Amino acid sequence: MTTQINMNDNLLEIINNFDSSGNDYIIGNRNKIKTFDYNGNLINVKSFQVPMFINGLIYKFIRKSKAERSFINASLLISKNIGTPKPIAFYEKFSGLLLKESYYFSEHLLPDYVFKDIFYPNKKNISELDIEIILRGVARFTFNLHENGIEFLDHSPGNTLIKKNINGNFDYFLVDLNRMVFHKKMTFDIRMKNLCRLTPSKEMIKIISNEYAKISGESEILIFESIWKKTSDFQFKFQRKQRLKNKLKFWKK
């Protein structure tokens, strides 16, 4: 059994030849993204990892698959004029009661920067002025998400694309969209927690806090102290997790 939205013969042909055609874009341990020509335009096709048995059942009966959530969430962002590569289609293939294959199709957006590039400015020739402009832009972009009740759970440095528009200003686009929570109104605490994965730099957080305070009307000191505390907690847990992973790798040798 299959589930699909906006699929046609050309897109089905891409799926049928996914492993042997297209160009590798991001090939991870779990998911793959390849680019393909589609009606004269370049598109991304994300192939999600085959889920484990229990998750395969969950995606059949309880929860939408990552591919379907990516399509739905992208469509919602577009409807609210929030930047993301335009969604095209999604496809799921089930074997019995289990989800086996799933794909998400979107336009291919070639950014000038990814947010994480500002940590290594010499590689991309990013000026100090542009770094500050980008940080303030991401603060405004995130505030707009929050005002729309959108909590992007993967709001991390690799998931915001940045592109200069014809006016020379930066536009921002979210990717990796399958994990979002939608609120009628976001609390201050949820908003601050949603900013804690962007950067471990105290100086960068000061700039983000200053801009978020300007547009939100909240205390800049309160915003900074809250983000910095949550960032420190997140970094501590992240580093501890990495040390445990390294120890496990060592003992497996």
Secondary structure as the mmCIF struct_conf table of DSSP 4:
data_model
#
loop_
_struct_conf.conf_type_id
_struct_conf.id
_struct_conf.beg_label_comp_id
_struct_conf.beg_label_asym_id
_struct_conf.beg_label_seq_id
_struct_conf.end_label_comp_id
_struct_conf.end_label_asym_id
_struct_conf.end_label_seq_id
STRN STRN1 THR A 2 ILE A 5
BEND BEND1 ASN A 6 ASN A 6
HELX_RH_AL_P HELX_RH_AL_P1 ASP A 9 ASN A 16
TURN_TY1_P TURN_TY1_P1 ASN A 17 SER A 20
BEND BEND2 SER A 21 GLY A 22
STRN STRN2 ASN A 23 ILE A 27
BEND BEND3 ASN A 29 ARG A 30
STRN STRN3 LYS A 32 TYR A 38
TURN_TY1_P TURN_TY1_P2 ASN A 39 GLY A 40
STRN STRN4 ASN A 41 SER A 47
HELX_LH_PP_P HELX_LH_PP_P1 PHE A 48 MET A 52
HELX_RH_AL_P HELX_RH_AL_P2 PHE A 53 PHE A 61
TURN_TY1_P TURN_TY1_P3 ILE A 62 ILE A 62
BEND BEND4 ARG A 63 ARG A 63
HELX_RH_AL_P HELX_RH_AL_P3 LYS A 66 SER A 79
TURN_TY1_P TURN_TY1_P4 LYS A 80 ASN A 81
HELX_LH_PP_P HELX_LH_PP_P2 PRO A 85 LYS A 86
STRN STRN5 PRO A 87 SER A 95
TURN_TY1_P TURN_TY1_P5 GLY A 96 LEU A 97
STRN STRN6 LEU A 98 GLU A 107
BEND BEND5 ASP A 112 ASP A 112
STRN STRN7 TYR A 113 VAL A 114
HELX_RH_3T_P HELX_RH_3T_P1 PHE A 115 PHE A 119
BEND BEND6 TYR A 120 TYR A 120
HELX_RH_AL_P HELX_RH_AL_P4 PRO A 121 LYS A 124
TURN_TY1_P TURN_TY1_P6 ASN A 125 ASN A 125
HELX_RH_AL_P HELX_RH_AL_P5 GLU A 128 GLU A 147
TURN_TY1_P TURN_TY1_P7 ASN A 148 GLY A 149
STRN STRN8 ILE A 150 PHE A 152
TURN_TY1_P TURN_TY1_P8 LEU A 153 ASP A 154
BEND BEND7 SER A 156 SER A 156
HELX_RH_3T_P HELX_RH_3T_P2 PRO A 157 ASN A 159
STRN STRN9 THR A 160 LYS A 164
TURN_TY1_P TURN_TY1_P9 ILE A 166 ASN A 167
BEND BEND8 GLY A 168 GLY A 168
STRN STRN10 PHE A 170 LEU A 174
BEND BEND9 ASN A 178 ASN A 178
STRN STRN11 MET A 180 PHE A 182
BEND BEND10 LYS A 184 LYS A 185
HELX_RH_AL_P HELX_RH_AL_P6 PHE A 188 LYS A 193
TURN_TY1_P TURN_TY1_P10 ASN A 194 ARG A 197
BEND BEND11 LEU A 198 LEU A 198
HELX_RH_AL_P HELX_RH_AL_P7 LYS A 202 SER A 216
BEND BEND12 GLU A 218 GLU A 218
HELX_RH_AL_P HELX_RH_AL_P8 GLU A 220 LYS A 252
#
